[in-house]
Amino acid sequence: MNQFDEYQSQAKRTLNSEIADQYIYANLGMGLAGEAGEVCDYLKKVVFHGHKLDPQKIAEELGDVLWYLANLADQVGISLGEIAEQNIAKLRKRYPDGFSEERSQQRPEYTTEIKA
């Protein structure tokens, strides 16, 4: 078991088990979006309002994002370890030599071919 999966197991302990099955996905999805929004709002204050970046504040907000992500993944039967492995495989395929603007711009989903 990797650290992601251990975290996921521990995070599950604090999930409200009284939420009806049909609502759990909405609860977790909305919570994930809300917490991601809090990260964005904090960064907006740093970039546009002159606040000093506080790494601990970012860590706290990202921890909330991670909690919702871990529990949503668990509800659909996917481990965080699997998600991480799949994401790294996708990124290695997309950027085999590391990120480059050229490879990013040439991704098939971003290029369109006009047919006559």
Backbone torsions as a table, in degrees:
resi	resn	phi	psi	omega
1	MET	NA	131.6	179.2
2	ASN	-92.2	175.9	-176.9
3	GLN	-63.9	-35.4	177.4
4	PHE	-59.6	-47.2	-177.3
5	ASP	-68.2	-34.9	176.0
6	GLU	-65.6	-43.3	176.9
7	TYR	-59.5	-45.4	-179.2
8	GLN	-58.6	-42.0	178.6
9	SER	-63.7	-42.9	179.9
10	GLN	-69.6	-39.4	-179.9
11	ALA	-63.9	-34.8	-178.9
12	LYS	-60.7	-28.8	-179.1
13	ARG	-59.9	-28.1	-174.6
14	THR	-104.1	12.5	176.5
15	LEU	-77.4	136.1	177.4
16	ASN	-68.5	105.5	-176.2
17	SER	-77.8	-4.4	-179.5
18	GLU	-87.8	-6.5	177.6
19	ILE	-72.3	128.8	-178.8
20	ALA	-60.8	145.5	-177.1
21	ASP	-51.0	-41.0	-176.0
22	GLN	-69.9	-14.3	-179.5
23	TYR	-106.1	-11.2	-173.8
24	ILE	-62.5	-39.1	-179.9
25	TYR	-64.9	-43.2	179.0
26	ALA	-63.7	-44.9	179.7
27	ASN	-57.9	-48.8	-176.5
28	LEU	-72.1	-40.3	178.2
29	GLY	-64.3	-44.0	178.8
30	MET	-67.4	-38.5	177.2
31	GLY	-63.4	-41.3	178.0
32	LEU	-61.2	-46.9	179.4
33	ALA	-63.8	-41.2	179.8
34	GLY	-63.2	-43.8	179.6
35	GLU	-69.1	-37.4	175.0
36	ALA	-62.7	-37.2	176.1
37	GLY	-62.6	-36.8	177.9
38	GLU	-65.8	-36.6	175.4
39	VAL	-62.3	-47.3	-179.9
40	CYS	-61.5	-43.0	-179.2
41	ASP	-63.2	-41.4	178.7
42	TYR	-63.8	-44.4	179.6
43	LEU	-65.2	-33.8	175.0
44	LYS	-59.4	-42.9	179.6
45	LYS	-64.5	-36.9	178.3
46	VAL	-67.6	-47.9	-174.1
47	VAL	-75.1	-43.1	-171.3
48	PHE	-107.2	-15.7	-176.6
49	HIS	-113.4	3.7	175.3
50	GLY	78.2	13.6	177.4
51	HIS	-71.4	147.4	176.1
52	LYS	-78.6	135.5	179.2
53	LEU	-66.6	125.1	178.4
54	ASP	-110.9	103.4	-178.4
55	PRO	-56.2	-33.7	179.1
56	GLN	-65.8	-38.7	177.8
57	LYS	-63.7	-44.0	176.9
58	ILE	-60.7	-44.2	-179.8
59	ALA	-60.1	-42.0	179.2
60	GLU	-63.2	-45.5	-179.1
61	GLU	-67.2	-41.0	177.8
62	LEU	-66.0	-32.4	175.1
63	GLY	-61.7	-39.7	177.0
64	ASP	-65.3	-39.9	176.0
65	VAL	-60.6	-46.1	-178.5
66	LEU	-61.8	-39.2	179.4
67	TRP	-59.9	-49.0	-179.9
68	TYR	-65.1	-41.7	178.7
69	LEU	-60.9	-46.1	-179.0
70	ALA	-61.4	-43.6	-178.0
71	ASN	-73.6	-35.7	176.2
72	LEU	-65.6	-44.4	177.6
73	ALA	-60.1	-42.9	179.0
74	ASP	-61.0	-41.2	-178.7
75	GLN	-63.0	-30.0	178.9
76	VAL	-98.3	6.0	173.1
77	GLY	82.0	28.4	179.4
78	ILE	-120.9	134.1	178.1
79	SER	-85.2	151.6	175.6
80	LEU	-61.2	-33.1	176.5
81	GLY	-60.8	-43.7	177.2
82	GLU	-62.7	-43.8	179.9
83	ILE	-60.2	-45.4	-179.6
84	ALA	-62.5	-44.8	-179.8
85	GLU	-63.4	-43.7	179.4
86	GLN	-64.0	-39.2	-179.8
87	ASN	-66.7	-43.2	178.4
88	ILE	-63.4	-40.8	177.8
89	ALA	-61.8	-42.2	178.7
90	LYS	-63.0	-43.7	-178.8
91	LEU	-68.2	-36.8	176.9
92	ARG	-63.4	-39.1	178.6
93	LYS	-68.2	-42.8	-177.7
94	ARG	-70.5	-40.3	-176.5
95	TYR	-131.2	73.0	-174.2
96	PRO	-61.9	-26.5	179.8
97	ASP	-108.9	19.1	-175.7
98	GLY	94.8	169.3	-176.8
99	PHE	-61.4	140.7	169.3
100	SER	-145.8	143.2	178.7
101	GLU	-60.7	-39.5	-178.8
102	GLU	-60.5	-48.4	179.3
103	ARG	-64.0	-35.4	178.4
104	SER	-64.1	-43.7	-178.3
105	GLN	-71.7	-23.2	-177.5
106	GLN	-96.8	9.4	178.1
107	ARG	-63.4	138.4	-175.9
108	PRO	-54.7	-36.3	-178.3
109	GLU	-72.2	-11.5	179.5
110	TYR	-107.1	-5.3	178.4
111	THR	-108.6	140.8	178.8
112	THR	-123.7	144.1	179.0
113	GLU	-111.9	123.2	179.2
114	ILE	-87.4	123.6	-179.8
115	LYS	-100.6	135.8	-179.5
116	ALA	-80.9	NA	NA
